[in-house]
Amino acid sequence: MIWTNDPTRLMLVAGISVAYALVCLAPYLRTRRKRLAAARARAAAAISPGWIVSYASQTGNAEELARQTAAMLKLAGIPARLAELSELTADDLLGAERLLCLVSTYGEGDAPDGAAAFAGRLMTTALPLPRLHYAVLALGDSAYVQFCGFGRALDQWLQAQGAQSLFPRIEVDRSADAAIAAWRQQLSHLAGTSDAPDWSAPAFDAWRLCERVQLNPGSAGAPVYHLALGPVSGVLPDWQSGDLVQIAAPADPDHPRDYSIASVPADGRVHLLVRLHRHADGRHGVASGWLTQQLAPGGTLPLRCRPHRRFRLEENADRPLILIGNGSGIAGLRGHLRARALAGQDRNWLLFGERNSAHDFHYRAELEALRQAGRLTLDLAWSRDGGAARYVQDLLPARAAQLRAWVADGAAIYVCGSLQGMAAGVDHALADILGRDQLDNLIAAKRYQRDVY
């Protein structure tokens, strides 16, 4: 049969041929696109060596400075990876050419939570890093004997691995502006630009002391006060549970004090819990004495809110929540409980310790109401009332099975309160119950968060 002149058949044959050609061509085009993308990546890598900006922060200062550092590099056209120190692997360090470390110190020279896994995994081994150039910004408080202890240890370890320092380690005592300015100046030299973002902290606003109530009259311990504060402007800033405020006392304005916020914006006020500190000679603490004894109700004070990302709920907002704390640490935990109540989250477990049930059960009525409504599991330890569980960490072993079940169900653990005694004791108890490896995994997953002081 002769059909070559049939237009319909010719179109059909042509269509089939084109379709076949496209099928054959598609893999080639995909391969070509991948090769071009890889070539562009190699070209970008050749133009811009690998930069990593890493941070290890306990209260958020180092993380915020790291974000500002990465932003400054980006402005200069230098792409940099921003990562928590414990996220970095040996391959990351071997592949990088520039490493900028902004790290705080936890307690007396220990690694903060965001660096614990890195310190245990890498800083205990030898890792030749001859091509790596690095710099360290170490944040600390000179009131501690091991001032900037972890920053110094990290610097020494990097040197021991053959890494080359871009400039001498810069140490920051309680967020001193001069030291941070020195870091910024060094970055300007590295990046080849003086056009940098404004690194200055937000200005203090005028706030008013609306209410002050002592919560523990008759206590054997120092007085603890609930403070309610409102902005003089009437404009309430936004914050999340877990965040902090900084207050500059008139007698020492260059060293603002951090306080956990015990409320949420829906409360209409910033609530604080302040314990009056007394020195051995009887003098009151500069900030706590002013806030609890000298500042009259209705008086004003300089205050600014500060994000505390390591203690926010964020990705843990929908998880069951285990809250552990002592003393004035109930402030940060109360903020989370109030946020959870607004969100309708009922899987909350609070373990709290203080001196006496009769005098030191801060926010008793509020917590009891949550428990009676079925929205809170509550366990308490009283150090001066006798009994086996005298401190909050002593509550944990007897509740090991319950704790494991909550963690297996996806719970996050938040700890707030004193660094000495409580925080270390809770950490050891959790490690005994869950295993150190699992606890480290919870840290890496941001399911074990601490705000301790």
Secondary structure, 3 states (H helix, E strand, C coil): CCCCCCHHHHHHHHHHHHHHHHHHHHHHHHHHHHHHHHHHHHHHHHHCCCEEEEEECCCCHHHHHHHHHHHHHHHCCCCCEEEEHHHCCHHHHHHCCEEEEEECCECCCECCHHHHHHHHHCCCCCCCCCCCEEEEEEEECCCCCCCCHHHHHHHHHHHHCCCEECCCCEEEECCCHHHHHHHHHHHHHHHCCCCCCCCCCCCCEEEEEEEEEECCCCCCCCCEEEEEEEECCCCCCCCCCCCEEEECCCCCCCCCEEEECCCCHHHCCEEEEEECCECCCCCECHHHHHHHHHCCCCCEEEEEEECCHHHCCHHHCCCCEEEEEEHHHHHHHHHHHHHHHHHCCCCEEEEEEECCHHHHCCCHHHHHHHHHCCCCEEEEEECCCCCCCCCHHHHCHHHHHHHHHHHHCCCEEEEEECHHHHHHHHHHHHHHHHCHHHHHHHHHCCCEEEEEC
